[in-house]
Amino acid sequence: MQPPPIAWLTQRAFLCVVAWGAAIAKRRSLAAFAVAALLMPCGVRANPILEWNEVFIRCVQKEMPSPCLAVRNLAMLHLAMHLAVTRSQAAGLRESDIAAAADAAGDEVCRCFFPAQTAEFDALLAGQPKAEDVAAQAAARQDARTLLAAHANDGASTQVAYVPNNKPGQWRRTEPRLRPPEMPHWGMTKPFLMEAGSQFRPEPPPALESPEYAREVEEVRRLGGKSSTERTEEQTLIAKFWSDFSYTSTPPGHWNNIARDVARRRHLSLAETARFFALLNVAMADTGIAVWETKYHFNFWRPITAIRRADEDGNSATAGDPQWLSLLPSPPHPEYVSGHAGFSGAAARILAEQFGSDAVEFEASSDSLPGVVRRFQSFQACAEEIARSRVYGGIHYGVSGSVGLALGHKVAEHTLREFRRIEASGSLPGGLKTNVAPVSPQKP
């Protein structure tokens, strides 16, 4: 084996010095910086699974795919990388070659979905040491292409006609933007591990004439209005913190950010990280399909429509307000159930499984409110806050959040069962054989 070129060693040493210097800058100690530079572990690279996940999320922020499309593509990214890591480990490759195979898979998928962002991928690859096993990298790229081809006709790009319905309780375009219905076909997309989008379809939303419906509408009217005097400052902050609209990482991307931070703090191995992020994103991708199938099946109207047209619902307990506006703009698709709650229910369950407990302390930041940090004692507590945030934002009823959480949890449970079953057969989701035993979840 030829030694690495001096230029490469110099570049790596410089990068390590910069990284370690930043880490101790607050101490304002030149002596400490010098000692740290001498002791730095320059031969150790960051986890490639986390690196490619972070790059992918940056591309999402730039190009703004819908949350469902973003997480569907994230699932393929992490399935390809999981497969590359598992297959390379089974072949007995050394760690640097396993990481290079993961890089190859990540690069192949990212270039497919974000061809305009190649500079991001070139920069990530340029910073990595050259690996020896070129065949493993070629195999990882081929497996990634096979996975991409298997999902090329999954229905993600299908177009279907949406037929408007002006009956009371039925969704219609919402003020002030009056945007057309988004992705009415998504519930028909082929899932990764579910049998169909309707597999876990929940019960219908409350009937318009019911007392429960009146309570749901009244709560949003009081707490979710743009000019609400009952919503607290913290509730307003919560609504905006979790809004996750355009130019953000999206709701599933927000959970990937949380997962990345926790994975780094827990020092997951490469194999653990690869499996964890494949599970997380497959569960959320299938949840997106289940949620959108539910949305367009029931076609329930948003609170802004229900409040403005309360005189049409046949319920004497609802009070109309033709000028009411929600704090956040309503997304352009039916209300029931909440997509953000669905993604959160699934993510919280997978995170709890990975770390052996739901009771894990962590922090979350937000693209929508830079510099603000929220702290949680458990994944479920975070998921429940997210579900409630949609009430404070005026775009969902409380029941849509609670049912969405439960739906996501069911899909995640199904994902875990199917993952284990497929792994026991010597395969990975995607149909490619590995013949390797699964990696056990990390316990606290």
C-alpha positions as CSV (number, residue, x, y, z in Angstrom):
1,M,0.0,0.0,0.0
2,Q,1.4,3.5,-1.0
3,P,1.5,6.1,1.8
4,P,-0.9,9.0,1.5
5,P,0.5,12.0,-0.3
6,I,2.1,14.8,1.8
7,A,-0.4,17.3,0.4
8,W,-3.3,15.2,1.6
9,L,-1.8,14.8,5.0
10,T,-1.1,18.6,5.2
11,Q,-4.7,19.3,4.3
12,R,-6.1,16.9,6.8
13,A,-3.9,18.2,9.5
14,F,-5.0,21.8,8.8
15,L,-8.7,20.8,8.9
16,C,-8.2,19.0,12.2
17,V,-6.4,22.0,13.7
18,V,-9.2,24.3,12.6
19,A,-11.9,22.0,14.0
20,W,-10.2,21.5,17.3
21,G,-9.4,25.2,17.5
22,A,-13.1,26.1,17.1
23,A,-14.1,23.7,19.8
24,I,-11.9,25.3,22.4
25,A,-12.0,28.9,21.2
26,K,-14.2,30.0,24.0
27,R,-11.3,29.2,26.4
28,R,-9.2,31.9,24.7
29,S,-6.1,29.9,25.5
30,L,-3.4,29.7,22.9
31,A,-1.6,27.1,25.0
32,A,-4.6,24.9,25.2
33,F,-5.1,25.2,21.5
34,A,-1.5,24.1,20.8
35,V,-1.9,21.1,23.1
36,A,-5.1,20.1,21.4
37,A,-3.6,20.5,18.0
38,L,-0.8,18.1,19.0
39,L,-3.2,15.5,20.4
40,M,-5.9,15.7,17.7
41,P,-7.1,12.4,16.2
42,C,-6.6,13.3,12.5
43,G,-7.0,9.8,11.3
44,V,-10.6,9.7,12.4
45,R,-13.4,11.0,10.1
46,A,-16.9,11.8,10.9
47,N,-19.7,9.3,10.4
48,P,-20.5,9.3,6.7
49,I,-24.2,8.4,7.3
50,L,-24.6,11.6,9.3
51,E,-22.5,13.6,6.8
52,W,-24.7,12.6,3.8
53,N,-27.8,13.1,5.8
54,E,-26.8,16.6,6.6
55,V,-25.9,17.4,3.0
56,F,-29.2,15.9,1.8
57,I,-31.1,18.1,4.2
58,R,-29.3,21.2,3.0
59,C,-30.3,20.3,-0.5
60,V,-33.9,20.0,0.6
61,Q,-33.7,23.5,2.1
62,K,-32.5,24.9,-1.2
63,E,-34.8,23.1,-3.6
64,M,-37.9,22.7,-1.4
65,P,-39.4,19.4,-2.4
66,S,-42.7,18.5,-0.6
67,P,-42.2,16.8,2.8
68,C,-43.5,13.5,1.4
69,L,-41.2,13.5,-1.5
70,A,-38.2,14.6,0.6
71,V,-38.7,11.7,3.1
72,R,-39.4,9.2,0.3
73,N,-36.0,10.2,-1.2
74,L,-34.3,10.2,2.2
75,A,-35.5,6.6,2.7
76,M,-33.8,5.6,-0.5
77,L,-30.6,7.4,0.5
78,H,-30.4,5.6,3.8
79,L,-31.5,2.2,2.5
80,A,-28.7,2.4,-0.1
81,M,-26.1,3.4,2.5
82,H,-27.4,0.8,5.0
83,L,-27.0,-1.8,2.3
84,A,-23.5,-0.6,1.4
85,V,-22.3,-0.7,5.0
86,T,-23.9,-4.1,5.7
87,R,-22.5,-5.7,2.5
88,S,-19.0,-4.3,3.1
89,Q,-18.9,-5.5,6.7
90,A,-20.0,-8.9,5.6
91,A,-17.0,-9.0,3.2
92,G,-14.7,-8.2,6.1
93,L,-13.5,-4.9,4.7
94,R,-11.7,-2.4,6.9
95,E,-13.4,0.6,8.3
96,S,-12.1,3.1,5.8
97,D,-13.4,1.0,2.9
98,I,-16.7,0.5,4.5
99,A,-17.0,4.2,4.9
100,A,-16.0,4.7,1.3
101,A,-18.7,2.3,0.1
102,A,-21.2,4.3,2.2
103,D,-19.9,7.5,0.5
104,A,-20.4,5.9,-2.9
105,A,-24.0,4.9,-2.2
106,G,-24.8,8.4,-0.7
107,D,-23.2,10.2,-3.6
108,E,-25.1,8.1,-6.2
109,V,-28.5,8.7,-4.6
110,C,-27.9,12.4,-3.9
111,R,-26.8,13.1,-7.5
112,C,-29.9,11.4,-8.7
113,F,-32.3,13.6,-6.7
114,F,-30.3,16.9,-6.7
115,P,-28.4,17.1,-10.0
116,A,-28.0,20.9,-9.5
117,Q,-26.2,20.5,-6.2
118,T,-23.2,18.5,-7.3
119,A,-20.8,21.0,-5.8
120,E,-22.1,19.9,-2.3
121,F,-21.3,16.3,-3.1
122,D,-17.9,17.0,-4.7
123,A,-16.9,18.9,-1.6
124,L,-17.9,16.1,0.8
125,L,-16.0,13.5,-1.3
126,A,-13.0,15.7,-1.7
127,G,-12.4,15.8,2.1
128,Q,-12.3,12.0,2.5
129,P,-9.2,9.8,2.3
130,K,-8.8,7.6,-0.8
131,A,-10.0,4.0,0.0
132,E,-8.4,0.9,-1.4
133,D,-11.4,-1.3,-2.3
134,V,-12.7,0.3,-5.5
135,A,-14.8,-2.8,-6.2
136,A,-16.8,-2.2,-3.0
137,Q,-17.5,1.3,-4.0
138,A,-18.6,0.2,-7.5
139,A,-20.9,-2.4,-5.9
140,A,-22.4,0.2,-3.6
141,R,-23.2,2.5,-6.5
142,Q,-24.7,-0.4,-8.5
143,D,-26.9,-1.4,-5.5
144,A,-28.0,2.3,-5.2
145,R,-29.0,2.4,-8.8
146,T,-30.9,-0.9,-8.5
147,L,-32.8,0.6,-5.5
148,L,-33.6,3.8,-7.4
149,A,-34.8,1.8,-10.4
150,A,-37.0,-0.3,-8.2
151,H,-38.8,2.8,-7.0
152,A,-38.8,4.7,-10.3
153,N,-42.4,3.6,-11.0
154,D,-43.8,3.7,-7.5
155,G,-46.3,6.4,-8.4
156,A,-44.5,9.3,-6.9
157,S,-44.8,11.3,-10.1
158,T,-48.3,10.2,-11.0
159,Q,-50.8,12.9,-11.7
160,V,-54.5,12.5,-10.7
161,A,-57.4,14.9,-11.0
162,Y,-58.8,16.4,-7.9
163,V,-62.6,17.0,-8.0
164,P,-63.6,19.9,-5.7
165,N,-66.5,19.3,-3.4
166,N,-68.4,22.3,-1.9
167,K,-70.5,20.3,0.6
168,P,-70.1,21.3,4.3
169,G,-67.1,19.7,5.9
170,Q,-65.3,19.2,2.6
171,W,-61.9,20.7,1.9
172,R,-61.6,23.6,-0.5
173,R,-58.8,26.1,-1.2
174,T,-58.0,28.3,1.8
175,E,-57.4,32.0,2.2
176,P,-55.3,34.0,1.8
177,R,-53.3,32.2,-0.9
178,L,-56.0,29.9,-2.3
179,R,-53.4,27.4,-3.5
180,P,-54.5,24.3,-5.5
181,P,-54.6,20.8,-3.8
182,E,-51.1,19.5,-3.2
183,M,-50.2,15.8,-4.0
184,P,-53.7,14.2,-4.2
185,H,-52.0,11.2,-5.6
186,W,-49.6,10.5,-2.8
187,G,-51.8,8.1,-0.9
188,M,-51.6,5.8,-3.9
189,T,-47.8,5.8,-4.0
190,K,-46.3,2.3,-3.5
191,P,-45.1,2.1,0.2
192,F,-41.7,0.7,1.3
193,L,-43.1,-1.8,3.8
194,M,-46.8,-1.2,4.1
195,E,-49.2,-3.2,1.9
196,A,-51.0,0.0,0.8
197,G,-51.6,3.5,2.0
198,S,-55.0,2.6,3.4
199,Q,-53.6,-0.2,5.6
200,F,-53.8,1.9,8.8
201,R,-56.5,4.4,7.9
202,P,-58.0,5.8,11.1
203,E,-61.7,6.4,11.9
204,P,-63.4,9.4,10.4
205,P,-63.1,12.9,11.9
206,P,-65.9,14.0,14.2
207,A,-69.2,14.4,12.5
208,L,-70.2,18.1,11.9
209,E,-73.3,17.9,14.1
210,S,-71.4,16.4,17.0
211,P,-70.5,18.2,20.3
212,E,-66.9,17.0,19.8
213,Y,-66.7,18.8,16.4
214,A,-67.9,22.0,18.0
215,R,-65.3,21.7,20.8
216,E,-62.6,21.1,18.2
217,V,-63.5,24.1,16.1
218,E,-63.9,26.4,19.1
219,E,-60.5,25.5,20.5
220,V,-58.8,26.4,17.2
221,R,-60.9,29.6,16.9
222,R,-59.7,30.7,20.3
223,L,-56.1,29.6,20.2
224,G,-55.2,29.5,16.5
225,G,-56.4,32.9,15.2
226,K,-53.9,35.4,13.9
227,S,-55.2,38.0,16.4
228,S,-55.9,35.6,19.2
229,T,-55.8,37.1,22.7
230,E,-55.9,33.7,24.4
231,R,-52.8,32.1,22.9
232,T,-49.8,32.6,25.1
233,E,-46.4,33.9,24.0
234,E,-44.9,30.4,24.4
235,Q,-47.7,28.8,22.3
236,T,-47.1,31.4,19.6
237,L,-43.4,30.5,19.7
238,I,-44.2,26.8,19.5
239,A,-46.4,27.2,16.5
240,K,-43.7,29.1,14.6
241,F,-40.8,26.9,15.9
242,W,-42.4,23.8,14.3
243,S,-44.0,25.5,11.3
244,D,-41.4,23.9,8.9
245,F,-42.7,25.4,5.7
246,S,-40.7,26.5,2.6
247,Y,-36.9,26.8,2.8
248,T,-36.7,24.6,5.9
249,S,-35.7,21.0,6.4
250,T,-39.5,20.1,6.3
251,P,-41.2,18.1,9.2
252,P,-39.4,14.8,8.4
253,G,-36.1,16.7,7.9
254,H,-36.6,18.3,11.3
255,W,-36.7,14.9,12.9
256,N,-33.6,13.9,10.9
257,N,-31.8,16.8,12.5
258,I,-32.9,15.7,15.9
259,A,-31.8,12.1,15.2
260,R,-28.4,13.3,13.9
261,D,-27.7,15.2,17.1
262,V,-28.7,12.4,19.4
263,A,-26.7,9.8,17.3
264,R,-23.6,12.0,17.6
265,R,-24.0,12.3,21.4
266,R,-24.5,8.6,21.7
267,H,-21.5,7.8,19.5
268,L,-23.4,5.2,17.4
269,S,-21.2,3.0,15.3
270,L,-21.3,3.2,11.5
271,A,-23.5,0.1,11.2
272,E,-25.9,1.2,14.0
273,T,-26.2,4.6,12.4
274,A,-26.9,3.2,8.9
275,R,-29.6,0.9,10.2
276,F,-31.1,3.6,12.4
277,F,-31.5,6.2,9.7
278,A,-32.9,3.6,7.3
279,L,-35.5,2.6,9.8
280,L,-36.3,6.2,10.7
281,N,-36.9,7.4,7.1
282,V,-38.7,4.3,5.8
283,A,-41.1,4.6,8.8
284,M,-41.7,8.3,8.0
285,A,-41.9,7.7,4.3
286,D,-44.6,5.1,4.7
287,T,-46.3,7.4,7.3
288,G,-46.5,10.1,4.7
289,I,-48.3,7.8,2.3
290,A,-50.7,6.7,5.0
291,V,-51.4,10.3,6.1
292,W,-52.0,11.5,2.6
293,E,-54.3,8.6,1.8
294,T,-56.3,9.5,4.9
295,K,-56.3,13.2,4.0
296,Y,-57.8,12.7,0.5
297,H,-60.1,9.9,1.6
298,F,-61.9,12.0,4.2
299,N,-61.2,15.4,2.4
300,F,-62.0,17.3,5.6
301,W,-62.0,21.1,5.6
302,R,-59.5,23.2,7.4
303,P,-60.3,25.3,10.5
304,I,-60.3,28.6,8.5
305,T,-63.1,27.2,6.3
306,A,-65.0,25.7,9.2
307,I,-64.9,28.9,11.2
308,R,-65.7,31.2,8.3
309,R,-68.6,29.0,7.1
310,A,-69.9,27.8,10.5
311,D,-73.4,28.6,9.5
312,E,-73.3,25.8,6.9
313,D,-72.3,22.9,9.3
314,G,-75.7,22.3,10.9
315,N,-74.2,22.6,14.4
316,S,-75.8,25.2,16.7
317,A,-72.7,25.1,19.0
318,T,-70.3,26.6,16.4
319,A,-69.9,30.3,16.0
320,G,-68.9,31.7,12.6
321,D,-66.4,34.5,11.9
322,P,-66.2,35.4,8.2
323,Q,-63.0,37.4,8.8
324,W,-61.0,34.9,10.9
325,L,-57.5,34.1,9.8
326,S,-55.1,31.5,11.2
327,L,-51.7,32.4,12.7
328,L,-50.0,30.2,10.1
329,P,-51.2,29.8,6.5
330,S,-53.0,26.5,5.9
331,P,-51.1,24.0,3.7
332,P,-52.9,23.3,0.5
333,H,-54.3,19.8,1.3
334,P,-57.2,18.4,3.4
335,E,-57.0,18.7,7.2
336,Y,-57.5,15.2,8.6
337,V,-55.0,14.0,9.8
338,S,-52.0,16.2,10.6
339,G,-48.9,15.2,8.5
340,H,-46.5,16.8,11.0
341,A,-48.1,14.8,13.8
342,G,-48.0,11.6,11.7
343,F,-44.3,12.0,11.0
344,S,-43.6,12.8,14.6
345,G,-45.5,9.8,15.9
346,A,-43.4,7.6,13.7
347,A,-40.1,9.3,14.4
348,A,-40.6,9.3,18.2
349,R,-41.3,5.5,18.1
350,I,-38.2,4.7,16.1
351,L,-36.0,6.9,18.2
352,A,-37.2,5.3,21.4
353,E,-36.5,1.9,19.9
354,Q,-33.0,2.8,18.8
355,F,-32.0,4.2,22.2
356,G,-33.8,1.7,24.3
357,S,-36.1,4.2,26.0
358,D,-38.4,7.1,25.2
359,A,-37.0,9.1,28.1
360,V,-34.0,10.6,26.4
361,E,-33.1,14.3,27.0
362,F,-32.3,16.3,23.9
363,E,-32.5,19.7,22.3
364,A,-34.1,20.9,19.1
365,S,-33.4,24.0,16.9
366,S,-35.5,25.4,14.1
367,D,-35.0,26.8,10.7
368,S,-38.1,28.9,11.2
369,L,-36.8,30.6,14.4
370,P,-32.9,30.6,14.2
371,G,-31.2,30.8,17.5
372,V,-34.2,29.4,19.5
373,V,-33.6,26.1,21.2
374,R,-36.3,23.9,22.9
375,R,-35.4,21.1,25.3
376,F,-37.3,17.9,25.9
377,Q,-37.2,15.0,28.4
378,S,-38.5,12.4,25.9
379,F,-39.2,11.9,22.2
380,Q,-42.9,11.5,22.8
381,A,-43.1,14.8,24.7
382,C,-41.6,16.5,21.6
383,A,-44.0,14.7,19.3
384,E,-47.0,15.8,21.4
385,E,-45.8,19.4,21.4
386,I,-45.5,19.3,17.6
387,A,-49.1,18.0,17.3
388,R,-50.3,20.8,19.5
389,S,-48.3,23.4,17.6
390,R,-50.7,22.9,14.7
391,V,-53.7,24.0,16.9
392,Y,-51.7,27.1,18.1
393,G,-51.0,27.8,14.4
394,G,-54.7,27.5,13.6
395,I,-54.2,25.0,10.8
396,H,-55.4,21.7,12.5
397,Y,-57.9,20.5,15.1
398,G,-56.6,18.9,18.2
399,V,-58.0,15.5,17.2
400,S,-56.1,15.6,13.9
401,G,-52.9,15.8,15.9
402,S,-53.7,13.0,18.4
403,V,-54.9,10.7,15.6
404,G,-52.0,11.6,13.5
405,L,-49.6,10.7,16.3
406,A,-51.3,7.3,16.7
407,L,-51.2,6.7,13.0
408,G,-47.5,7.4,12.8
409,H,-46.9,5.1,15.8
410,K,-48.7,2.2,14.1
411,V,-46.8,2.6,10.9
412,A,-43.5,2.7,12.9
413,E,-44.4,-0.5,14.7
414,H,-45.2,-2.1,11.4
415,T,-41.8,-0.9,10.0
416,L,-39.9,-2.4,12.9
417,R,-41.7,-5.7,12.6
418,E,-41.1,-5.9,8.8
419,F,-37.5,-4.8,9.1
420,R,-36.8,-7.6,11.6
421,R,-38.6,-10.1,9.4
422,I,-36.7,-9.2,6.3
423,E,-33.4,-9.1,8.1
424,A,-34.0,-12.5,9.5
425,S,-34.3,-13.8,6.0
426,G,-30.9,-12.4,5.0
427,S,-32.2,-9.4,3.2
428,L,-32.7,-5.7,3.5
429,P,-35.8,-3.7,2.5
430,G,-35.3,-3.1,-1.2
431,G,-34.9,-6.8,-2.0
432,L,-31.1,-7.0,-2.1
433,K,-29.5,-9.9,-0.2
434,T,-27.0,-9.4,2.6
435,N,-27.0,-12.6,4.6
436,V,-25.9,-10.6,7.7
437,A,-27.5,-10.6,11.2
438,P,-29.1,-7.2,12.2
439,V,-27.3,-4.8,14.5
440,S,-29.0,-4.6,17.9
441,P,-30.4,-1.2,19.1
442,Q,-28.3,0.8,21.5
443,K,-29.5,0.8,25.1
444,P,-29.2,3.8,27.4
